[in-house]
Amino acid sequence: MHSSFIEQSTKTVEVFSTSVSSIEQAEFLLDKLQEEFPCYEINFDLEDCDNILRVESVGSDVDSKMVILIMEKHGTEIQIL
């Protein structure tokens, strides 16, 4: 009898509303966030009325406080949805 074990990693997703309004601003902020969090999957949805920032982490929680600090440091309004 053969049994297999698949390890499941915990995936955490945090969604924020932001004041980001341009692709250039989003790209700049993505670079800053990826420098701090190279293992996170991060993207913006600027077509949404809340200019959504979506941050996904596998294996650990998203550091929401640090994400907010980085965004605010660069003059962006942000809040968790």
Secondary structure in CASP SS format (residue, H / E / C, confidence):
PFRMAT SS
TARGET T0000
AUTHOR 0000-0000-0000
METHOD secondary structure of the structure
MODEL  1
M C 1.00
H C 1.00
S C 1.00
S C 1.00
F C 1.00
I C 1.00
E C 1.00
Q C 1.00
S C 1.00
T C 1.00
K E 1.00
T E 1.00
V E 1.00
E E 1.00
V E 1.00
F E 1.00
S E 1.00
T E 1.00
S C 1.00
V C 1.00
S C 1.00
S C 1.00
I H 1.00
E H 1.00
Q H 1.00
A H 1.00
E H 1.00
F H 1.00
L H 1.00
L H 1.00
D H 1.00
K H 1.00
L H 1.00
Q H 1.00
E H 1.00
E H 1.00
F C 1.00
P C 1.00
C C 1.00
Y C 1.00
E E 1.00
I E 1.00
N E 1.00
F E 1.00
D E 1.00
L C 1.00
E C 1.00
D C 1.00
C C 1.00
D C 1.00
N C 1.00
I E 1.00
L E 1.00
R E 1.00
V E 1.00
E E 1.00
S E 1.00
V E 1.00
G C 1.00
S C 1.00
D C 1.00
V C 1.00
D C 1.00
S H 1.00
K H 1.00
M H 1.00
V H 1.00
I H 1.00
L H 1.00
I H 1.00
M H 1.00
E H 1.00
K H 1.00
H C 1.00
G C 1.00
T C 1.00
E C 1.00
I E 1.00
Q E 1.00
I E 1.00
L C 1.00
END
